Amino acid sequence: MQHKHSFVDRIEETLMAILIGLMTVVTFANVIARFGFNSNILWALELTVFMFGWLVLLGASYAVKKHSHLGVDAIINMVSPATARIMGIISVACCLVFSVFMLKGAYDYW
């Protein structure tokens, strides 16, 4: 099944692929440095964590946009459409509150 990919979709997919590739290269280089040369790349772990965070955020937003998230909708299917809508609004509100906490935590960490 073919889907049309917009320009933004291609940018997101490319960024995610680049992040995965860079994470692999940096981690592999650090392993080689550590076990092959008894040294260490000091910034490798921090860079990998930073890239992983961006990969998670980009991947989650991409999956939501493409409706690729796994979801359990057993309860939603049992309630009326009005109740399902209210539950959806509550769910979105929880996600927004979580995002604010993440932003605050990232600001404090920085």
Stockholm file with secondary structure:
# STOCKHOLM 1.0

chainA/1-110         MQHKHSFVDRIEETLMAILIGLMTVVTFANVIARFGFNSNILWALELTVFMFGWLVLLGASYAVKKHSHLGVDAIINMVSPATARIMGIISVACCLVFSVFMLKGAYDYW
#=GR chainA/1-110 SS CCCCCCHHHHHHHHHHHHHHHHHHHHHHHHHHHHHHSSCCCTTHHHHHHHHHHHHHHHHHHHHHHTTCSCCCCHHHHHSCHHHHHHHHHHHHHHHHHHHHHHHHHHHHHC
#=GC SS_cons         CCCCCCHHHHHHHHHHHHHHHHHHHHHHHHHHHHHHSSCCCTTHHHHHHHHHHHHHHHHHHHHHHTTCSCCCCHHHHHSCHHHHHHHHHHHHHHHHHHHHHHHHHHHHHC
//
